[in-house]
Amino acid sequence: MNVIGRHTLMWYAIALVIIVLDQWSKSWISGNFVFGQPYPFTSFFNFTLLHNTGAAFSFLSEAGGWQRWFFSIIATGVSAAIIVWIARLPVSQRWEALALALVLGGALGNLYDRITLGYVVDFIVFHYKQYYFPAFNIADMAISTGAFMLIIDMLFFKREHD
């Protein structure tokens, strides 16, 4: 049986930091903001406490409740796969490991919300006049950044295959 190396634990620690930052920010926003009331910072950026019962961009948010468990099962499966993926990565593949750690932390942060609350807390809002980008949170930023990094990795980083 393989022992998990320090480098692997470092990537799991990064995922844990994402989870803690995400949960702290959601808790602070939930405790200090009125639901649906924007707190503007600029003419195009505000914090607004919102609850998303669906997936990205509120996909299936009006589906009647079954989506909570459906998305929870998917997030659990993907997270388990990423945990194994990170553990099997060679030490030299830091970029890929960081990307996966970001996705893992974000997925688990949103999974925690979905299981405990029945929805994901979103609060970061960008807009231009009346055109709004869907609200998001720190977990979503970590997932998006990690996914972007994985795409960059696939497109531009060459590796020799065994």
C-alpha positions in Angstrom: 0.0 0.0 0.0 1.3 3.5 -0.9 1.9 6.1 1.7 0.5 9.5 0.9 3.5 11.9 0.5 4.0 15.4 1.9 3.5 16.9 -1.6 0.0 15.2 -1.7 -0.9 16.4 1.7 0.1 20.0 0.6 -2.5 19.9 -2.2 -5.1 18.6 0.2 -4.2 21.4 2.6 -4.7 23.9 -0.2 -8.2 22.4 -0.8 -8.9 22.7 2.9 -7.9 26.4 2.9 -10.3 27.0 0.0 -13.1 25.3 2.0 -12.4 27.3 5.1 -12.3 30.7 3.2 -15.4 29.8 1.3 -17.4 28.7 4.4 -16.1 31.7 6.5 -17.1 34.2 3.7 -20.6 32.6 3.3 -21.2 32.6 7.1 -20.1 36.2 7.4 -22.3 37.3 4.5 -25.3 35.3 5.7 -24.9 36.8 9.2 -24.5 40.4 8.1 -26.5 40.9 4.9 -30.3 40.9 4.2 -31.3 38.4 1.6 -31.5 39.9 -1.9 -30.4 43.4 -0.8 -27.4 44.6 -2.8 -24.4 46.2 -1.0 -22.7 48.1 -3.9 -18.9 48.6 -4.0 -18.8 50.1 -7.5 -21.2 50.8 -10.3 -20.6 47.3 -11.6 -19.9 45.2 -8.5 -21.8 44.4 -5.3 -22.3 41.8 -2.7 -25.9 40.4 -2.5 -26.8 37.4 -0.4 -28.5 34.9 -2.6 -29.4 31.2 -2.3 -28.9 28.9 -5.3 -30.7 25.6 -5.2 -29.5 24.6 -8.6 -26.0 24.2 -10.1 -23.9 26.7 -12.0 -25.9 29.7 -13.3 -28.9 28.4 -11.3 -29.3 25.4 -13.6 -32.3 23.3 -12.4 -32.9 25.7 -9.5 -36.7 25.3 -9.9 -36.7 21.5 -10.2 -38.6 20.8 -7.0 -35.9 19.6 -4.6 -34.5 16.4 -6.2 -31.6 18.4 -7.7 -30.1 18.9 -4.2 -29.3 15.2 -3.8 -28.5 14.7 -7.5 -25.8 17.5 -7.4 -24.6 16.3 -4.0 -24.0 12.8 -5.4 -22.2 14.2 -8.4 -20.0 16.5 -6.3 -19.2 13.6 -3.9 -18.2 11.3 -6.8 -16.1 14.0 -8.5 -14.4 15.0 -5.2 -13.5 11.3 -4.5 -12.1 11.0 -8.0 -10.0 14.2 -7.6 -8.7 13.0 -4.2 -7.4 9.8 -5.9 -6.1 11.7 -8.9 -4.1 14.1 -6.8 -2.6 11.2 -4.8 -1.5 9.5 -8.0 0.1 12.5 -9.6 3.9 12.6 -9.9 5.5 15.3 -7.7 6.6 17.2 -10.8 3.1 18.0 -11.9 2.5 20.9 -9.6 0.3 22.9 -11.9 -2.1 20.1 -12.4 -2.1 19.3 -8.7 -2.8 22.9 -7.8 -5.7 23.0 -10.4 -7.2 19.9 -8.9 -6.8 21.2 -5.3 -8.7 24.3 -6.3 -11.5 22.3 -7.9 -11.6 19.9 -4.9 -11.8 22.7 -2.4 -14.5 24.5 -4.3 -16.6 21.4 -4.9 -16.5 20.4 -1.2 -17.3 24.0 -0.1 -20.4 24.1 -2.2 -21.2 20.4 -1.3 -21.2 21.3 2.4 -23.8 24.1 1.7 -25.9 21.9 -0.5 -26.1 19.1 2.1 -26.5 21.3 5.3 -28.6 24.1 3.9 -30.3 22.7 0.8 -28.8 25.5 -1.3 -25.5 27.2 -2.1 -24.8 30.6 -0.7 -23.8 33.1 -3.4 -23.0 36.7 -2.9 -20.5 38.1 -5.5 -22.3 40.0 -8.2 -21.0 41.7 -11.3 -23.2 43.6 -13.7 -23.4 46.2 -16.4 -26.4 48.4 -16.2 -29.3 45.9 -16.1 -27.3 42.9 -17.4 -26.2 40.7 -14.5 -23.6 37.9 -14.5 -24.9 35.1 -12.2 -23.9 35.5 -8.6 -21.1 33.3 -7.3 -18.9 32.6 -4.3 -15.3 31.8 -3.4 -15.9 28.1 -4.1 -17.1 28.9 -7.6 -14.0 31.0 -8.2 -11.8 28.2 -7.1 -13.6 25.7 -9.3 -13.5 28.0 -12.3 -9.8 28.9 -11.8 -8.9 25.2 -11.4 -10.8 24.2 -14.5 -9.2 26.9 -16.5 -5.8 25.8 -15.2 -6.6 22.2 -16.3 -7.5 23.4 -19.8 -4.2 25.4 -20.0 -2.4 22.2 -18.8 -4.0 20.1 -21.5 -3.3 22.6 -24.2 0.1 23.8 -23.5 2.0 21.5 -21.1 3.6 18.5 -22.9 4.3 15.4 -21.0 6.0 12.2 -22.0 3.6 9.2 -21.6 4.8 5.9 -20.3 
